[in-house]
Amino acid sequence: MGELIIWTYDWVPEGPRGFVRDLRLRWACEEAGLAYEVRTVPFEGRGADHFARQPFGQVPFLSDGPLEIFESGAGLLHLARKSEALMPRDPAGEAETLQWTIAALNSIEMVSVPWWFLKISGEPDNKLTGWLGQRLDHVEAVLREREWLAAGRFTVADLLMADVLRVPDVRAFGERPASEAYVARITARPAFRKARAEQVAGFDAADAARAG
């Protein structure tokens, strides 16, 4: 449709660097060989233009010519339609990829994110721990039986699931060797390593600009 532009913050504190979700879109573009540009919006003092394009004041959002998409999952599925490297074109492979992509968002990240917020807030009895553990155990059972989640090969579903699971705290309880091997294998891919390094470098460079 046009030039792909991935929008992220101009700066974030050190802790989230390497985990801000524009990384998902960068990674997908790198896997698919899609040309893209990264542009920024202010982290502090988010203005009306930001909220007009992302109603929750978050990132990322994606521009593809005249088309604008917010939410990382929606952006990933848009990119997957552009490249068979991210999602197969046969109906069965596409359906399997779609269901696991949504599962990463709705069945895993939907539990892991509030669990993590309770953990860092010092919640003495995080009541979501058992629920999250059950969900991670279900993923572990699947990954013991297969190398990839869908279509017998790497897809956007693996990209998203690995990005959710690679948060260290999420994997810090329980023994799930298949999940550990899965995350290690997928985050060793050159496309991930490049996308992560460039995200971190951009935020690191912003420190110097803020200091100056």
N, C-alpha and C positions, 0 to 999 in steps of 0.2 A: 504493500500500500504506500510505503514511503520510508523515510529514514526512521530507524528505531532509536528512540531516546529513552534511557532509563534514568529516572529521577530519584535522587536520594538526598540526605541531609548534607549540608556543607561541613558539618562537624558533629561528632558525638564524643562523649567521655570515653576513656580508654577501655573500660569494661566491655561494652557491646561491640567493639571493633572486631571485624571478622564474623559477626553474627547478624548485622543489620540485613534486613531481608531483600534489599536490592541485590545482594549477593546471589540470590536464587535466579534472578533474571540474567545477571551477568554470566553466571555459570551455564545457564541454558543456551544463551547466545554463543558462548565459546564451544559448547558441545556440538551445536548445530552449524557452526561456521557462519553465523549471521552477523553482519556488520552492525555495530551499535555505537552510540555515544552516551556518555554519562554526564548529566547536568545536576545541579544542586539547588535546593531550596534551604532557607535558614532553619537551623535547628531551634534557635531561640527567636522569639517574636514571630511566630508563624502567622502569616497574614491572610487576608481574605482570598487572595489568588490561590494560595495553597489549599484552603478549605473548599474552594470551588472545584478543585481537581481531585481532592482526596477528602471526603467529608469528615473524616476523623482526625485530620491533621497528621497522618502517618506517612511513611514511605514503605515500599516504593509505589510509584505509578509509572505507567508506560505510555509513551507516545509512538504511534505508528502512522505517520502522515497525519491525516485529520482525525484519526481514531485515538481516543484517550481511554485508558483502562487503569483502574486502581484495584488493589489487593494483589498480593504476590501470586496466589493460586490462580486467579483469573488471568494474570499476565503470563504465567507459565503455560496455561492451556492455549492461550492465543499463540504463543511462540511454538508450541507443539504442533499446531495446525500448519505451521510454515515449514516444518522439517520432519521427515520420516526418521531422522536420527533421534528425535524425542518421543515420537509416538507412531506406531505402525499404522498402515492404512487399511489393513484388512479388518473387517468388522469385529471379529473376535479379539484380535490383539488390541484394537482401539478401545473396546469396551473394558477389557481387563486393565488397561493402562488408566483409563478414566476412574474406575472404581477404586484402584489403589491410590491414585492421586488424591481423591476425595477422602479416602480412609486416613491418609497421613494428616490431613487437616482436621477432619471431624472426629476421628476415633483416637488419635494420638495427641496432636498438638492442642486440641481442645481441652485435654486433661493436663498435659504437661505444662502449659503456660500458667494457668491458675495455681497449679501445684508449686511451680517455681516461685511465683510471687508470694505465696504463703511462706515458703521456706526462707526467702531472703528477708521477709518482714519479721522473722523470729517467732513464727507460730509454733508454740511448744508441742502441739499434737496436730500435725498436719493430716487432717482427715481425708485428704485426697491421695495419700501415699498408697493405700491399699488398692484404690481404684486404678491409679497409674500403674502399679505393679502388675495388676491383672492384664491391663492392655498391653504392656510390654511383654508379658509372658505369651500372649496370643501371637504377637509379631515374632517372638523367638521361635515358637512352634512352626510357623510358616517358613522362616529362614533356615531352619534345620533341614528342610526338605528341598529348598531351591536356592539357586544363586541370585536370581533376580525376581522381583515381585510379579512382573507381567511380561507376557509375550516371549518368554525365554531369553530375554536380552535386556540390556540397560535401556530404560525409558525415563521420561520425566517423573514417573512415579517413584523410581529409585532416587532420583535427584532430590525430590521433596522429602521422602521418608528419611533418607540419610541426613538431610539438613536438620530435620526435627530431632533425630536421635543423637546427633553429634554434640549437642549441648552436654558438657561433662556431668553436670549435676543430675541430669535425667537418667544417666546410666550408672549412677554412683551407688545404687543399692541393688542387690540381687546378682546372681551369676547367670549371664546370658551370652555364652561364647559365640553363638552364631550371629547375634546382633553386633557384637564387638567386631567380629571379622568382617561383617557386611559394611559397617561404617568405615572401618580402616581401608577396605578395598575401594570403596566408592570415593572417599575423600583423598585417595592417592591418585585419582585421575588428573591428568594435566590440566584439563579445563577448570576443575575446581581449584587447584592450586594457583592457577593464574588469576582467576576471578577473586579469590580471597586475598592474594598478595596485593592486587591493585586496589581493592577496597581499603585495606589497612593502610597502604601507602598514601592514599588520598586523604584519609583522616589524619594520619601523622603529619602530612604536609600542612594541613589546616592549623595544627598547633603553632607552627612557626608564624603563619599569617596572623593568628590571634595575638601571639606574643609581640609581634612587631607593631 
